Amino acid sequence: MSDTFSKIELISGVARRRRFTTEQKLAIVAESMQPGMSIS
């Protein structure tokens, strides 16, 4: 397992929920199904 991160997201302001498009959701699911990936 790699100890590096490929993305950092900073959430500031009042909004507390992230809004993902359908394409973004599909990409996240596809990436999570790769061998060696962990979801937390």
Secondary structure, DSSP 8 states (H G I E B T S, - for coil): -----S------SS--S----HHHHHHHHHHHTSTT----
